[in-house]
């Protein structure tokens, strides 16, 4: 007879209640049939998901789940949701667990609670608007009567005022992500060792970076996402939004370089190639986010939370106001163009300032998780 060690399990009731808020309590009906793990085409053979995660969720084992990198390998394609015999929707449960993980790794936690409370939406939108006005008037960088023969948005909302807000915000976001990901990597490695997913006791940073470089093409092309069977259109919309953001970030960098180093302020000609990229990316962002909204509205296999809608609202609002700012400028509708530009910046503030707390954080954590899975050479 072999002696086994007793293990005491203490369910985290706060975590269970959070999952219930996000998904309902159906996840407790999981009977561990493993259909979800069999149905998933991207789950690894060694310790596949999401069966084990469903068991941990039903027991409220938060410490085992938020530090489990497998929750980030799931793309919530819906294959497991469709085939689950008890309609438990494991993909939605893993999405809820990821939301809890973001809450844990992003700080300060008070901001996360504010963002996840629909009653505070008006405050989130009103705060940057009032801040823009207060700082703009105090510095003289905001002029409500810009005048001039043509519409120049920097005459209304100076580019210096934009930089006063957004450059510090970007540094803050980078620091928050660095701190969160540093703890995340440590935690997922300890979790993988304990779960038997890897025999590599020490985390080799060089080996991890090599794995990261190897998986970048897969991530950029959404290759894992396109392996999903049930909801392939989601991969298309995500690809559109993803590359739109990349293109718009590149455009912002190029225009910033032109402004500060070439002394070439806007507005720029529509014949400018960079302008073409900006316009195409803006249109793709609106279309891609509309596809996402359609999927959330009509796909019964995909549960949506307030956090999903907040993020989609920001993305769609950012893209739509950006296009309308351009169109009203070309139509010489000054009042509308300046007003829309102000609203556009409010959306941009929310998206940038709260990036570590919203679904856009998936870009960082999922990338690290996929690279780590490659690093440990898991089957």
Secondary structure, DSSP 4 states (H G I P E B T S, - for coil): ------------HHHHHHHHHHH-SGGGG-----HHHHH-SSS-STT-TTHHHHHHHHTT-HHHHTT-THHHH----SHHHHH-TT---HHHHHHHHHHHHHHHHSS-HHHHHHHT-GGGHHHHHHHHHHHHHHHHHHHT-B-S---SSS--HHHHB-HHHHHHHHHHHHHHHHHHHHHHHHHHHHHHHHHHHHHTS----S--HHHHHHHHHHHHHHHHTTTTGGG-STTHHHHHHHHHHHHHHHHHHHHHHHHHHHHHHS---SPPPTT-HHHHHHHHHHHHHHHHHHHHHHHHHH-TTS---HHHHHHHHHHHHHHHHHHHHHHHHHTT-HHHHHHHHHHHHHHHHHHHHTGGGSGGGHHHHHHHHHHHHHHTT--
